[in-house]
Amino acid sequence: MANNCYNLFDFYGNSKVLKQVKEWKEALANVPVTKEDPYCMRAVLEVFYPEVEDKNSIDLGSKWAHEDEDSIGAGEDQIGLVSAWGAPHELQKRMTKLLYKIDKHVIIENNFNIEDGSQGIAYTTPEDENSIYFQDVYAELDEDYDDDDDAMENLQERLSEMDLEILDFLMDDVAGTAKVIKKHKPHLKDKFDWTQYK
């Protein structure tokens, strides 16, 4: 059986982006559960890939993904999904491409954790209508720690450091993203020299 990966997606964009996220959440919730599909895995395929006839050909970046707002604790402007083995990076890219139509500087952040104790963060933002910029980091629990809490604290410290590094890459590589990050992540205001970004 696959290790579950718990994904919490945040959407950094304009009011139209947040409106679209709410519509997606409603659409995901409105796909009925069936005996053949008790976790309603087809909802993700129907909502984000409505024009694709052969749903079996879709690459989510994970074997499957389904909504799970309750256990993940997603807020009103977030989407929570459970996926198999790892994060559904291709689905995240697809969401970003769809949102490009209403906000050319939208950024999606996925904070994910896997049942084996590892955690990660992935960012996507459009470069243009056909290309999506992607950065991610991933950290595993250090088995040298005797205490689980110490091991988790170490993991989160390492992940935070890597997060700053890939945010720097993102803002340096894609013009206009620094303004979005600065607005939506005010706790990072002293972590960067914002004047160096385009």
TAWO-V484273 format. One record per pair of residues at least 4 apart in sequence whose C-alpha atoms are under 7 Angstrom apart, sorted by the first residue. I is the first residue (numbers start at 0). J is the second residue. D is the distance in whole Angstrom. If there is no record, write none. Layout:
# TAWO-V484273
i = [I	I]
j = [J	J]
d = [D	D]
This chain:
# TAWO-V484273
i = [1	1	2	2	2	2	3	3	3	3	3	3	4	4	4	4	4	4	4	4	4	4	5	5	5	5	5	5	5	6	6	6	6	6	6	6	6	7	7	7	7	7	7	7	7	7	8	8	8	8	8	8	8	9	9	9	9	10	10	10	10	11	11	11	11	11	12	12	12	12	13	13	14	15	15	16	16	16	16	17	17	18	19	20	20	21	21	22	23	23	24	24	25	26	26	27	27	27	30	32	32	32	32	33	36	38	39	40	40	41	42	43	43	43	44	44	45	58	59	59	59	59	60	60	60	60	60	61	61	61	61	61	61	62	63	63	64	64	64	64	65	65	65	66	66	66	67	67	67	67	68	68	68	71	73	73	73	82	82	85	86	87	88	89	90	91	92	92	92	93	94	95	95	95	95	95	96	96	96	98	98	99	99	99	99	103	104	104	104	104	105	106	106	106	107	107	107	108	108	108	108	109	109	109	110	110	110	111	111	111	112	112	112	112	113	113	116	116	117	117	117	118	118	118	119	119	119	120	120	120	121	121	121	122	122	122	123	123	123	123	124	124	124	125	125	125	126	126	126	126	134	136	136	138	138	139	140	140	140	141	144	144	146	147	148	149	150	151	152	153	154	155	156	157	158	159	160	161	162	163	164	165	166	167	168	169	170	170	170	170	171	174	175	176	177	177	178	179	180	181	181]
j = [83	84	83	84	113	114	81	82	83	84	113	114	81	82	83	84	85	86	111	112	113	114	71	80	81	82	111	112	113	79	80	81	86	109	110	111	112	71	73	77	78	79	80	109	110	111	77	78	79	107	108	109	110	77	107	108	109	77	106	107	108	105	106	107	179	183	16	102	105	106	17	102	18	19	101	20	98	101	102	21	76	22	23	24	76	25	76	26	27	46	28	78	29	30	46	42	43	46	42	36	37	38	39	37	40	65	65	64	65	45	46	47	64	65	48	54	49	89	87	88	89	90	86	87	88	89	90	82	83	84	85	86	87	83	82	83	80	81	82	83	80	81	82	79	80	81	71	79	80	81	72	73	79	79	77	78	79	86	87	113	111	91	92	93	94	95	96	123	131	97	98	99	107	123	124	125	125	128	131	102	105	103	105	125	128	125	124	125	175	176	124	122	123	124	122	123	124	120	121	122	123	120	121	122	119	120	121	118	119	120	116	117	118	119	117	118	139	140	138	139	140	137	138	139	136	137	138	135	136	137	134	135	136	133	134	135	131	132	133	134	131	132	133	130	131	132	130	131	132	173	165	161	162	154	158	154	150	151	154	150	149	150	150	151	152	153	154	155	156	157	158	159	160	161	162	163	164	165	166	167	168	169	170	171	172	173	174	176	177	196	196	197	197	180	181	196	182	183	184	185	188]
d = [6	6	6	5	7	6	6	6	5	6	6	6	6	5	6	6	5	6	7	6	4	6	7	6	5	7	5	5	6	6	5	6	7	6	6	4	7	7	7	7	6	5	7	5	5	6	6	5	6	7	6	4	7	5	6	5	6	7	6	5	7	6	5	6	7	6	6	7	5	7	7	7	6	6	7	6	7	7	7	6	6	6	6	6	6	6	7	6	6	7	6	7	6	7	7	6	7	7	6	6	5	7	5	6	7	7	7	6	5	6	6	6	7	6	5	7	5	7	5	7	5	5	7	4	5	5	7	6	6	7	6	6	5	6	5	6	6	5	4	7	5	5	7	6	4	6	6	5	5	6	6	5	5	6	5	6	5	6	7	7	7	6	6	6	6	6	6	6	6	6	6	6	7	7	6	7	7	7	7	6	7	5	7	6	7	7	7	7	6	6	6	7	6	5	6	5	7	7	6	5	7	6	5	7	6	5	7	6	5	6	7	6	4	6	5	6	7	6	6	4	6	6	6	7	5	4	6	6	5	7	6	4	7	6	5	6	7	5	5	7	6	5	7	6	5	6	5	6	6	7	6	6	7	6	6	7	6	7	6	6	7	5	6	6	6	6	6	6	6	6	6	6	6	6	6	6	7	6	6	6	6	6	6	6	6	6	7	5	5	6	6	5	6	6	6	6	6	6	6	6	7]
